[in-house]
Amino acid sequence: MVDVSSSYCKRWQLIGCAILEHTIEASMKKLTNDEQRKAFNIWLAAYGGNDDMKILGPFLDDHIKAFIPGNSGWLRRNRTGLFLSAESVAASLKISRAAYSKYEHSEEKGSITLATLVNAAEAMDCELVYAIRPKCRKYFSQIIWEKLLPQALLHPWIEKCDQRRRAHGLAYVVKNLMTSSQFRREQGWSQRARR
C-alpha cells in the first residue's frame, strides 16, 4: 500500500523550499553585497566573532590536517625530528622505554589523554597545540551568520526600513533572531544567548 500522505508532504516540502529560495533570492537582490557585508560586520561586534577569528583562524589552514587514527602521531614525528631516542624521552618522563612506546602507539590509535600528550611534549621541550575546528573550515561566526541570514532576509522590516540604513536594519534583525528562543530551539542551539 502506498503512503499517499507521505509523498504529498514531500511534494509540499519541495514546493515550500522552492518558494523560500525564491523569496530569499528576491530579498538578497534588494540588499547589495556591500550592505550585507556591512551588516555582517555590525552583527559581528555583537556576536563577539573577532575572538573566534583570532583563535580559530590559524587552524583553518588547509595545511593543518585533521587527526586520522592509524596515522603516524606527533610524538613519534617530533621525537625523530629532534633526533631523540625513545630511551631519552622515557628517561625525561621517568618511565620505561616500553611505557613510552605505549604512549606513541596510543596516540596513533587516538586513545591517549591530553595530559599524557602535554607531559610527553614537555619531555621533548615542546608544547601541545590543541584545536577543534569546523569541517567546513569556516569561522564560527560565518557558520552562524549563514544560518541566520536567510531567515532574517524574510523579515518584513527589512523591506520597510530606511534605504540608507538597511545594513543596520539587517544587523538588528539578525541579532534579534539570534537571541530568539524559538529560532534557537529550531536550530538545536543552546537557549543561552551568546554575549
C-alpha positions in Angstrom: 0.0 0.0 0.0 1.4 3.4 -1.0 1.5 6.1 1.7 -0.1 9.0 -0.2 0.2 11.4 2.7 4.0 10.9 2.8 4.5 11.6 -0.9 2.0 14.5 -0.6 4.0 16.0 2.3 7.3 15.6 0.4 5.9 17.4 -2.6 4.7 20.3 -0.4 8.1 20.4 1.3 9.8 20.7 -2.1 7.4 23.4 -3.2 7.9 25.2 0.1 11.7 25.0 -0.3 11.4 26.4 -3.8 9.2 29.3 -2.6 11.6 30.0 0.3 14.6 30.0 -2.0 12.9 32.4 -4.5 11.9 34.7 -1.6 15.4 34.7 -0.2 16.9 35.4 -3.6 14.4 38.3 -4.1 15.3 39.7 -0.7 19.0 39.3 -1.3 18.7 41.3 -4.6 17.2 44.2 -2.7 20.3 44.2 -0.4 23.6 44.7 -2.1 26.6 42.6 -1.2 28.2 45.7 0.3 25.1 46.2 2.6 25.2 42.5 3.6 29.0 42.7 4.3 28.4 45.9 6.4 25.5 44.2 8.2 27.8 41.2 8.9 30.5 43.5 10.4 27.9 45.3 12.6 26.5 42.0 13.8 29.9 40.5 14.3 30.7 43.1 17.0 27.5 41.9 18.9 28.3 38.3 18.3 31.9 38.6 19.6 33.2 36.9 16.4 36.5 38.7 16.5 37.6 36.3 19.2 37.0 33.2 17.1 38.8 34.8 14.1 41.9 35.3 16.3 41.8 32.0 18.0 40.5 29.7 15.3 42.0 31.4 12.2 45.4 29.7 12.2 43.8 26.3 12.4 41.6 26.8 9.3 44.6 26.5 7.1 44.5 23.6 4.6 48.0 22.5 5.6 46.9 21.6 9.1 45.4 18.1 8.7 42.8 16.6 10.9 43.6 13.6 13.2 43.1 10.3 11.5 43.5 7.2 13.7 46.3 4.9 12.4 48.4 7.7 11.0 51.8 8.4 12.4 51.5 10.6 15.6 53.1 13.8 16.7 55.1 12.1 19.5 57.0 9.9 17.1 57.3 12.7 14.5 58.7 15.2 17.0 61.0 12.6 18.7 62.6 11.5 15.4 62.6 15.1 14.0 64.6 16.2 17.1 66.9 13.1 16.8 65.8 11.9 20.3 65.7 8.3 21.2 62.7 6.7 22.8 65.0 5.9 25.8 66.0 9.6 26.3 62.3 10.8 26.2 61.3 8.0 28.5 64.1 9.0 30.9 62.9 12.6 30.9 59.4 11.3 31.8 60.8 8.9 34.4 59.2 5.9 32.8 60.4 2.8 31.0 61.1 2.8 27.2 58.3 0.3 26.8 55.9 2.6 28.6 56.9 5.5 26.3 56.4 3.3 23.3 52.8 2.7 24.5 52.3 6.5 24.5 53.3 6.6 20.8 51.0 3.7 20.0 48.1 5.0 22.0 48.4 8.4 20.2 48.3 6.7 16.8 45.2 4.9 17.9 43.6 8.0 19.3 43.3 6.7 22.8 46.0 8.9 24.5 44.9 11.6 27.0 45.7 15.2 26.6 47.5 15.2 29.9 49.8 12.5 28.7 50.5 14.3 25.4 51.3 17.5 27.4 53.8 15.6 29.6 55.4 13.8 26.6 55.7 17.1 24.6 57.3 18.8 27.6 59.8 15.9 27.9 60.9 16.8 24.4 61.0 20.5 25.1 57.9 21.0 23.0 54.3 22.1 23.7 50.9 20.7 22.8 48.8 22.9 20.5 45.2 21.7 20.5 42.1 22.8 18.5 38.8 21.6 17.3 37.6 23.2 14.1 34.5 23.0 11.9 34.9 20.5 9.0 33.8 23.2 6.5 36.9 25.3 7.6 34.8 28.4 8.3 34.8 30.7 11.4 32.0 30.0 13.9 30.7 33.5 13.2 30.4 32.7 9.5 28.5 29.5 10.2 26.1 31.2 12.5 25.6 34.1 10.1 24.8 31.7 7.2 22.1 30.1 9.4 20.6 33.4 10.5 20.7 35.4 7.2 18.1 33.5 5.1 15.5 33.8 7.9 16.4 37.5 8.6 16.0 38.4 4.9 12.4 37.2 5.1 11.6 39.6 8.0 9.1 42.3 6.7 11.0 45.0 8.5 13.9 44.7 6.0 11.8 45.9 3.1 10.3 48.7 5.2 13.4 50.2 6.8 15.1 53.3 5.7 17.0 52.5 2.5 20.1 54.4 3.8 20.2 52.2 7.0 19.4 48.8 5.5 22.7 47.3 6.7 22.0 48.4 10.3 18.4 47.1 9.9 19.6 43.7 8.7 22.2 43.5 11.6 19.4 44.4 14.1 17.1 41.7 12.7 19.9 39.1 12.7 20.9 40.0 16.3 17.2 39.6 17.5 16.8 36.4 15.6 20.0 35.0 17.2 18.5 35.6 20.6 15.1 34.3 19.8 14.2 31.2 21.9 12.1 29.7 19.1 14.8 30.1 16.4 17.4 28.7 18.8 15.2 25.7 19.6 14.6 25.1 15.9 18.4 25.1 15.2 19.1 22.9 18.2 21.2 25.6 19.8 21.7 26.4 23.4 19.0 28.6 24.9 21.6 30.8 26.5 22.2 33.7 24.1 25.9 34.4 23.4 27.0 37.7 24.9 
